[in-house]
Amino acid sequence: MSEKDTKPSHEPIWQGAAPKWTPRSANAAYTLAQTGDLSSAAQLCDAIRSDARVRGTLETRKNALFGCELEFDPAGHKSRSRSVIKALDDEGEWWRMLPEPALAQIFLWGLLLNAGIGELEWRREELLETDDEEKVILRDKRWLLLLHPKHPRNLRFDQQARIWQLMTQDGEIPITPGDGRWLMFSPFGANSLWQHGLYWPLALLWLSKTFSDFDWGRRNEARGRSALIGMTPEGSSNEDRDKYAAQLAELRTKLGIAIPPGYDLKAVEFGPTDHQTFKARIDWADGGIATLILGQNLTAEPRIQTLAAPKTNDKVRQDYLENDAESFATCLQQHHLRPYANARFGNPELAPWPKWKTAPPEDLTQAAVTIKTASEALEKLLVRGVPVDWALFCERFNIPVFKGQPLAPPSPSTTTTENKSEPANSE
């Protein structure tokens, strides 16, 4: 590898002011994204992610995946692929090359814009260890393929040349995801990927919530000071009424006013429930955000929680979690591990498949109830002389038994007791 190959590109320093988002400016960003220019859409995502509900639900979805146990399945030549797994897992190269904060950025931009872009940099790093005398010694020097996330505001797709372009400090450069230098996570498909992603439906919900919150704040400001209605005496001129209205407006900063004869002043309070429309709109938007990102809205759709259910995973719909694990693993295997295995081990086919274990843990409480119910049913069947295959019964209900030892028949005392407790047959 040449020294030039190991130098990452540098993103331009962003100096533009953040736009004030309105339905019109958001629609303009969406229209621009349809041409392949993601600059405005990425800035819109930055604004959307400042919302507490959006940030929280995105963190929940990310943590649901990264909180699962990670393992590697060998590929190609199994025994040789296991040597790659040993380097990645046992020797910690996976976490040194792909730290979780970097993976999180790629993952979240993939969800939002369907374009989580990252640059891969080859860097030779020292592997240190401590000997028996607690001295740090150099064990080895290895080339590692490091991941550097890039902000998609610098990304655009040239539809004429059919290539991606990334703006850097040295100008635009063409990039090819999957070529060993660039990685792109597109969970919703790579064809016309800028037309997909969660950002646009999120933008509609976020804008509705933002303006409802603003209007609610204005309403609270107005209600905090009662509306003042002044009445002038009959025959007053327009000039007199305008002057009186101006004096009433100044009451916002004064403690009182002297009212001339014939004039009157009333304070009108707002209704006690007129704020509910704002709250309902914000709650609707929050529910939509949760449903869009997590696949469900647990605040609006409460479910019975069990002691064995994982707190984070349970908040994300299971099929969403499984799809995240499969799509992200495929991206990392194709765009990162294959170039890594080719350079380090001489064959890209040795690249293993990362696999997040997304299956929910067994609900032990429910399992205990099932075994208890099945055992009670088995006792009654045996009392009545039903020939039950005990081994198959235990296998069916996952009842652990000692292998190689026959199952003992029911004890006579149990059978007798059950017989005595049964009512006599009237026939």
N, C-alpha and C positions, 0 to 999 in steps of 0.2 A: 504494500500500500504506500502510495506516495504521500508526502506531507500535505500536498494540496487537497488530497481526498479527505483529510481529517479536519479541515477547517470549516466550521459551520458558517452559514450566512447570517447576516445581522439585519434585524427588522428596523425599518425607519422609525425615528422618534416621532411619536404622534403628538402634534401640536394643535390640532383642530379642536374648537370648542364643541362640547356636547350639544347636539340640537335639542330644541324644545319640541317634544313629540306631541303631535296632534293626529287625528285620523287622517288628515291630508298628507302630512309628512311621512307617517307610517305607511300609507298606501304607496307613496313615491318610492320608499325603500323597498317595498315588496315588488313594485314594477321593475325597479333597477335590478333586483336579484333575478328576475326572470330572464334577463339578458346575460346572466352569468357573473355580474359584478356584485360581490357580497359585502362591499365596504359599508354601505348604509345599513344593511340588514344586520351585520355584526354589531354595529353601534346600537341598533335598536335592541339587540339581545342584551347588551351591557346594561341598558336602562331597565329592561324587564327584570333582569336578575337582581336589581336593587330592591325589588319588592320582597318583603319578608316571607310571604306565602310561597312565592316562586322559589326563592333561595332555599327555603326549608324543604320543600317537596323534591327539588333537584338533589339536595344533599341526601335525603332519604333514599331516593332511587339509586344514587351512586353508592351509598353505604350498604345497601342491600346486596349489591353485587360484590363489592370488595370485602364485605364482611364474611363471605363464603370461603370455605377452605379451598385453596388452589392446589391442584396436582397436575401431573403431566402424563399424557399417554404417548408411548413410543410410536414412531411411524417408520415406514420403510424397513430397513434391516433392524430388527428389534434389539438385538444385543448391542449393535453400534449406536443405535438411537439412545439407548440407556446411558451411554457415556456422555451424550449431550445433556440428558436430564440430570446426571450427576453434577455436571458443571453449573447448570442453571439453578438447581434446587439445593443440593448438598453443599456446594461451594459458594452459593449466594450470588451468582452472576446475574440472575434474573432481576433481583431487587436493586442491584447496582446499575444495571442498564436501564431498567424500567421502574423507577421509583413511583410510588403510588400518587404523589401530587401531579407528576407529569401524565400518568395514565388517566387521572381524574379529569384533567383539562381536555385531553383528547376525547374522552368518553362523553363529557357534557356538551362539548361543541358538536359532537356527532349527533346527539339527541336534538339539539336546538336547530342547527343549520344543515344537518346531514353531511357535515364536512369538518371533521376533527383532523386537522393537519399537523404533522410533526416532521422534523428533520432528523435524520439519523447520522450520527457522527462517530467515526472510529477513533478511539482514544486508547493508548497503551497505559494501563494502570498497574501499579505495584500491589501485589498481594502480600500482606504482612501477617505474621503470626507471632505468638509469644512462646518462647522455649521454656524448658523446665526451670531455668533460673530467672524467669520473668523478664527476659530481655526480648525486645522486639527485633525480629529478624526478617529479612526479605525472603519470602518463600518462592515467589514467581513474578513474572511480568507477562501480562496477557492483554490482547486486544479485545476491547469491549465495544459493543455497538450501542451508544448512548442515544436516548430519545430527548429531543428538544421541541416542546410544543410551540406552535406559531399561532398568532392571532389571525383569525380568518378575515379581519377587515382589510388585510393586505392581499386577499386572494380574489382572483377572477378567472373565469373560463373564457378563453378566446374561441368563440364559436366558428369563426372562419378557419383558423388553423387547427381547431379541435384539440387544443392543449390548455393545461392550466398554467397560469402566470402568477408569480408571487413577487410583490413589491419588496425590495430590499434597499439598503442604503446605497447600493451601487446600481439601482434601477431594477426593472423587472427581469426576472429570470424564469425560464420554462421549467416546470417540474413534472415528473411522471411518478405518481404514486405506485409503489410496489417495485421500483427499480433498484432497491437497495439503499437509496439515499432518502427517499421520501415515503412517509406513511400517511394514509388517509382512512379514517373510520367513517363509513357511510352505512349506518344500520338500516336505512330505508331504501337501499339500492343505489348503485353507482350511475344509473342512467338518468340524465337530467336531475342530478341530485340537488341542485339549488332550488328546485321547485318543491322539495319535500322538507321535512324537519318540523319540529314543534313550534318554531318561533312565530309563525303567522297566526295560528289559532290562539297562542298565548298572548300575542300582541293585542288581539281584539278583546280578550278578557281583561288584560291589564289596563288598557285604555279606559274601558268601561268602569273599572274599579277606581282608577286614578281620578277621573272626572267626578264620579259619585262622591269620593272622599273629599275632593275640593269643594263641591257644592255643599256637602254636609258641614264642612268647616265654615263656609260663608253663612250658612243658615244658623249655626251656633253663635257666630259673631253677631248676627242681626238679632237673634233671640235674646242674647245676653243684654241687649239694650232695647227696651220696648219701642215700638214704632210711635212716634209723636205725631198727632194729628191736630193741627191748629185751625181755628175757625175765626174769621174776621167778621166784623159787624156788617149789617146790610148796607149796601151802597159803597163799600170799599172799592178802591180802584185796583187795577192790576198791579200797579207799582206798590201799593200798600201790601197786597198779598205776597208779592215777591220779597218785599223787605221782611215781612213777618216770617216767611219760610226760611230766609237766610239766617234770621235770628234763632229759629228753632234748630237749624243745622249746627249752629255754634254751641248748642247745649251739650254736644258730645264731649266738649272740653271744658264746659263751665258747670258750676254747681246750681245756678238758678237764673231766672229771668223775671223781670217785672212786666206783667201783662196789663196793657192799657184797658180802660173801660170799653166794654163791648166785644173784646177779644176773649177767646177761650182756648183751652189746651187739654187734650186727652192722651193718655198712654194706652196703647193697644197691645196686649200680650198675644204671642203666637200660640197656636193650638198645641196641646201636650204630646200629640202622637204624629205630628207632621214629619218627624225624623225617620219614621219607620221605612219609608220608601228608599231612603239612602242605605240604611242598614240591610234591607232585603237585597238590594242590587249588589252591594259589596259581598254579602254572604253567597249570593249566586255566583259571582265571579270567583270567589275563593273555592267554592265547590267545583266549578268547572276546571280551575287550575289543577286541583288535586286529582280529579278524574282523568284529565289529559295526561298528566305526568306519571301518576301512580297506577292508573287503570281503575281506581276506585276512590270513593270519598268516604272515609271511615267516620267523619263527623256527621255526615248525613245518612250513612248506611251503617249503623253500629252492628257489630257482630259479637258473638260470644267468644271471649278470649280464653284460651286454655293455658295451663302452666307451662306446657311444653312448647307453645308457639313462640318462635323468635320474634322479639319486639320489632325489629327493623324489617326483616323479610316479610313479616305478616302484613305490613302496610303496603307493600308492592304486590300487585296481582301476580300470581305465580307464572302465568304465561309470559308476562312482560319480563320477569326476572330471568326465565329460561332463555328467552330470545336475546336479551342483553348478553348473557354468558356465551351463547353460541356465536352471535355475530361479532362480538369483540374478540373472542378467542380466534376466530377465523381471520380477522384483520391482522392480529398480532402474529399469527403463525405465517401468513402469506407475506406480509410486508416487513416483518422484523426477523423472526426466527429462521426463515429460509435463507436470507442473506447471511445471517450469523453462522448457521450451520455450514454453509458453503465455504465461507472464509476460514472458519476455525477448524472444521472437521472434514472439509473437502467434498461435501456432498449435501446439496440443499434438501434432498429427500430424507435426510436424517433428522430434520427439524421436528421435534415433538409437538403435540397438540396441547396447549394449556387448557385446563378444564376446571371451571369453578363448580363445586358441588352444591347445586341449588336445591336439591331435594330437602323438603322440610324434615326436621327430626321427628322421631316417633313420639306420639302423644302417649306417654306412659299411663296417665290417668285413664284415658279412654281404653288403652290396652288392658289395664287391670279390670275395668268394668266388663269388657268383652269376655275375658277369661272366666270371670266369676259367673256371668250369665250362662256361658257355654257349659261350664262344669255342673251347674245346677240342672241344666237341661239333660246332660249326659247321665246324671244319677237317676233321673226319672225314667229315661229310656231304658236303662239297664234293669231297673226294678220291674218294668213291664215286660222284660224278656226280649227286648229288641236287640238283635245281633249287630252291635256297633263295631266297626273297625277302629280300634283305639289308636293305632299308629297313624292312620289317615286323619282321624279326628284331631289329634295333637298337631299334625302337620298343617291342617287346614286353619287352625286358630293360633299358629305360631307358639305352641306350648313347648318349651325346651324339655327334652328328655335325655337320659344317658344313652348314648349309642351302644348297641350290642347287648343291652339288657332288656328282657321281655317285660311288657307292661303287666303288672299283677291285676287279677280280676278283682271286682269289688268285694269288700269284706262281708261276711255273713251278717255281722251286726248291723252294718249300714243297710243291707237289703231288708232285714227283718224290721228295722225301725221304719223304713219307708213303707213297707207293706202294712204295718199296724196303723200308720197315719193316714192310709188311703181309705176313703169311705167304702162301705160294703156295697157290692153290686146288688141292686134291687131285684135283678132277674135271678 
